[in-house]
Amino acid sequence: MAMHANDIIEMIKDALPGADVVLEDLAGDGDHYKAIITSSVFAGKSRIAQHQLVYGALKGKMGGELHALALETKEK
């Protein structure tokens, strides 16, 4: 079962208040997305730590409802 883009964006914004999130459906199937996320929460954190914050925001849905998510994270 695929996730809706709006649900993904909402989950990320709930966990990272003030974040700017741009989501692109790479395959048109609702299973393969690219997210560009800009947040002040990322300041001073390694790329790995930034991605872990995003994966944590998705509350275990990666690999299940959400098959693939390419991440690009930026400090605000």
mmCIF file of the C-alpha atoms, coordinates in Angstrom:
data_MODEL
# 
_entry.id   MODEL 
# 
loop_
_atom_site.group_PDB 
_atom_site.id 
_atom_site.type_symbol 
_atom_site.label_atom_id 
_atom_site.label_alt_id 
_atom_site.label_comp_id 
_atom_site.label_asym_id 
_atom_site.label_entity_id 
_atom_site.label_seq_id 
_atom_site.pdbx_PDB_ins_code 
_atom_site.Cartn_x 
_atom_site.Cartn_y 
_atom_site.Cartn_z 
_atom_site.occupancy 
_atom_site.B_iso_or_equiv 
_atom_site.pdbx_formal_charge 
_atom_site.auth_seq_id 
_atom_site.auth_comp_id 
_atom_site.auth_asym_id 
_atom_site.auth_atom_id 
_atom_site.pdbx_PDB_model_num 
ATOM 1  C CA . MET A 1 1  ? 0.000  0.000  0.000   1.00 0.00 ? 1  MET A CA 1 
ATOM 2  C CA . ALA A 1 2  ? 1.510  3.303  -1.117  1.00 0.00 ? 2  ALA A CA 1 
ATOM 3  C CA . MET A 1 3  ? 1.618  6.465  0.986   1.00 0.00 ? 3  MET A CA 1 
ATOM 4  C CA . HIS A 1 4  ? 0.121  9.709  -0.193  1.00 0.00 ? 4  HIS A CA 1 
ATOM 5  C CA . ALA A 1 5  ? 2.581  12.561 -0.680  1.00 0.00 ? 5  ALA A CA 1 
ATOM 6  C CA . ASN A 1 6  ? 0.592  14.851 1.630   1.00 0.00 ? 6  ASN A CA 1 
ATOM 7  C CA . ASP A 1 7  ? 0.845  12.294 4.451   1.00 0.00 ? 7  ASP A CA 1 
ATOM 8  C CA . ILE A 1 8  ? 4.626  12.122 4.089   1.00 0.00 ? 8  ILE A CA 1 
ATOM 9  C CA . ILE A 1 9  ? 4.955  15.899 4.064   1.00 0.00 ? 9  ILE A CA 1 
ATOM 10 C CA . GLU A 1 10 ? 2.689  16.251 7.102   1.00 0.00 ? 10 GLU A CA 1 
ATOM 11 C CA . MET A 1 11 ? 4.639  13.661 9.114   1.00 0.00 ? 11 MET A CA 1 
ATOM 12 C CA . ILE A 1 12 ? 7.947  15.379 8.358   1.00 0.00 ? 12 ILE A CA 1 
ATOM 13 C CA . LYS A 1 13 ? 6.588  18.855 9.180   1.00 0.00 ? 13 LYS A CA 1 
ATOM 14 C CA . ASP A 1 14 ? 5.053  17.576 12.427  1.00 0.00 ? 14 ASP A CA 1 
ATOM 15 C CA . ALA A 1 15 ? 8.420  16.206 13.551  1.00 0.00 ? 15 ALA A CA 1 
ATOM 16 C CA . LEU A 1 16 ? 10.488 19.109 12.195  1.00 0.00 ? 16 LEU A CA 1 
ATOM 17 C CA . PRO A 1 17 ? 8.466  22.287 12.846  1.00 0.00 ? 17 PRO A CA 1 
ATOM 18 C CA . GLY A 1 18 ? 9.219  25.065 10.397  1.00 0.00 ? 18 GLY A CA 1 
ATOM 19 C CA . ALA A 1 19 ? 10.777 22.723 7.846   1.00 0.00 ? 19 ALA A CA 1 
ATOM 20 C CA . ASP A 1 20 ? 10.345 23.344 4.149   1.00 0.00 ? 20 ASP A CA 1 
ATOM 21 C CA . VAL A 1 21 ? 9.528  20.079 2.367   1.00 0.00 ? 21 VAL A CA 1 
ATOM 22 C CA . VAL A 1 22 ? 9.438  19.490 -1.380  1.00 0.00 ? 22 VAL A CA 1 
ATOM 23 C CA . LEU A 1 23 ? 8.367  15.994 -2.403  1.00 0.00 ? 23 LEU A CA 1 
ATOM 24 C CA . GLU A 1 24 ? 8.637  14.511 -5.892  1.00 0.00 ? 24 GLU A CA 1 
ATOM 25 C CA . ASP A 1 25 ? 7.058  11.204 -6.947  1.00 0.00 ? 25 ASP A CA 1 
ATOM 26 C CA . LEU A 1 26 ? 9.909  9.703  -8.974  1.00 0.00 ? 26 LEU A CA 1 
ATOM 27 C CA . ALA A 1 27 ? 8.021  6.825  -10.596 1.00 0.00 ? 27 ALA A CA 1 
ATOM 28 C CA . GLY A 1 28 ? 4.422  8.024  -10.479 1.00 0.00 ? 28 GLY A CA 1 
ATOM 29 C CA . ASP A 1 29 ? 3.487  5.051  -8.327  1.00 0.00 ? 29 ASP A CA 1 
ATOM 30 C CA . GLY A 1 30 ? 3.326  6.601  -4.845  1.00 0.00 ? 30 GLY A CA 1 
ATOM 31 C CA . ASP A 1 31 ? 6.145  4.286  -3.709  1.00 0.00 ? 31 ASP A CA 1 
ATOM 32 C CA . HIS A 1 32 ? 9.308  6.060  -4.868  1.00 0.00 ? 32 HIS A CA 1 
ATOM 33 C CA . TYR A 1 33 ? 9.827  9.631  -3.721  1.00 0.00 ? 33 TYR A CA 1 
ATOM 34 C CA . LYS A 1 34 ? 12.556 12.217 -3.465  1.00 0.00 ? 34 LYS A CA 1 
ATOM 35 C CA . ALA A 1 35 ? 12.316 14.700 -0.609  1.00 0.00 ? 35 ALA A CA 1 
ATOM 36 C CA . ILE A 1 36 ? 14.226 17.946 -0.302  1.00 0.00 ? 36 ILE A CA 1 
ATOM 37 C CA . ILE A 1 37 ? 13.958 19.110 3.292   1.00 0.00 ? 37 ILE A CA 1 
ATOM 38 C CA . THR A 1 38 ? 15.320 22.375 4.659   1.00 0.00 ? 38 THR A CA 1 
ATOM 39 C CA . SER A 1 39 ? 15.254 22.843 8.420   1.00 0.00 ? 39 SER A CA 1 
ATOM 40 C CA . SER A 1 40 ? 17.046 24.795 11.131  1.00 0.00 ? 40 SER A CA 1 
ATOM 41 C CA . VAL A 1 41 ? 16.952 21.566 13.188  1.00 0.00 ? 41 VAL A CA 1 
ATOM 42 C CA . PHE A 1 42 ? 19.683 20.211 10.889  1.00 0.00 ? 42 PHE A CA 1 
ATOM 43 C CA . ALA A 1 43 ? 22.202 22.899 11.915  1.00 0.00 ? 43 ALA A CA 1 
ATOM 44 C CA . GLY A 1 44 ? 25.427 21.348 13.211  1.00 0.00 ? 44 GLY A CA 1 
ATOM 45 C CA . LYS A 1 45 ? 24.271 17.781 12.562  1.00 0.00 ? 45 LYS A CA 1 
ATOM 46 C CA . SER A 1 46 ? 25.971 15.307 10.258  1.00 0.00 ? 46 SER A CA 1 
ATOM 47 C CA . ARG A 1 47 ? 24.185 14.206 7.088   1.00 0.00 ? 47 ARG A CA 1 
ATOM 48 C CA . ILE A 1 48 ? 23.541 10.833 8.738   1.00 0.00 ? 48 ILE A CA 1 
ATOM 49 C CA . ALA A 1 49 ? 21.977 12.475 11.796  1.00 0.00 ? 49 ALA A CA 1 
ATOM 50 C CA . GLN A 1 50 ? 19.826 14.678 9.545   1.00 0.00 ? 50 GLN A CA 1 
ATOM 51 C CA . HIS A 1 51 ? 18.549 11.653 7.631   1.00 0.00 ? 51 HIS A CA 1 
ATOM 52 C CA . GLN A 1 52 ? 17.901 9.776  10.879  1.00 0.00 ? 52 GLN A CA 1 
ATOM 53 C CA . LEU A 1 53 ? 15.673 12.654 12.012  1.00 0.00 ? 53 LEU A CA 1 
ATOM 54 C CA . VAL A 1 54 ? 13.653 12.364 8.807   1.00 0.00 ? 54 VAL A CA 1 
ATOM 55 C CA . TYR A 1 55 ? 13.375 8.573  9.035   1.00 0.00 ? 55 TYR A CA 1 
ATOM 56 C CA . GLY A 1 56 ? 12.280 8.948  12.664  1.00 0.00 ? 56 GLY A CA 1 
ATOM 57 C CA . ALA A 1 57 ? 9.563  11.366 11.545  1.00 0.00 ? 57 ALA A CA 1 
ATOM 58 C CA . LEU A 1 58 ? 8.163  8.635  9.291   1.00 0.00 ? 58 LEU A CA 1 
ATOM 59 C CA . LYS A 1 59 ? 7.511  6.410  12.327  1.00 0.00 ? 59 LYS A CA 1 
ATOM 60 C CA . GLY A 1 60 ? 8.583  3.068  10.865  1.00 0.00 ? 60 GLY A CA 1 
ATOM 61 C CA . LYS A 1 61 ? 6.786  3.445  7.543   1.00 0.00 ? 61 LYS A CA 1 
ATOM 62 C CA . MET A 1 62 ? 10.028 3.272  5.510   1.00 0.00 ? 62 MET A CA 1 
ATOM 63 C CA . GLY A 1 63 ? 10.358 -0.122 3.870   1.00 0.00 ? 63 GLY A CA 1 
ATOM 64 C CA . GLY A 1 64 ? 6.665  -0.830 4.378   1.00 0.00 ? 64 GLY A CA 1 
ATOM 65 C CA . GLU A 1 65 ? 4.061  1.656  3.212   1.00 0.00 ? 65 GLU A CA 1 
ATOM 66 C CA . LEU A 1 66 ? 6.856  3.840  1.838   1.00 0.00 ? 66 LEU A CA 1 
ATOM 67 C CA . HIS A 1 67 ? 9.127  1.741  -0.341  1.00 0.00 ? 67 HIS A CA 1 
ATOM 68 C CA . ALA A 1 68 ? 11.840 4.258  -1.296  1.00 0.00 ? 68 ALA A CA 1 
ATOM 69 C CA . LEU A 1 69 ? 12.714 7.799  -0.287  1.00 0.00 ? 69 LEU A CA 1 
ATOM 70 C CA . ALA A 1 70 ? 15.753 9.628  -1.646  1.00 0.00 ? 70 ALA A CA 1 
ATOM 71 C CA . LEU A 1 71 ? 16.705 12.397 0.768   1.00 0.00 ? 71 LEU A CA 1 
ATOM 72 C CA . GLU A 1 72 ? 18.371 15.731 0.315   1.00 0.00 ? 72 GLU A CA 1 
ATOM 73 C CA . THR A 1 73 ? 18.635 17.655 3.568   1.00 0.00 ? 73 THR A CA 1 
ATOM 74 C CA . LYS A 1 74 ? 19.768 21.246 3.984   1.00 0.00 ? 74 LYS A CA 1 
ATOM 75 C CA . GLU A 1 75 ? 20.296 23.585 6.909   1.00 0.00 ? 75 GLU A CA 1 
ATOM 76 C CA . LYS A 1 76 ? 17.976 26.588 7.015   1.00 0.00 ? 76 LYS A CA 1 
# 
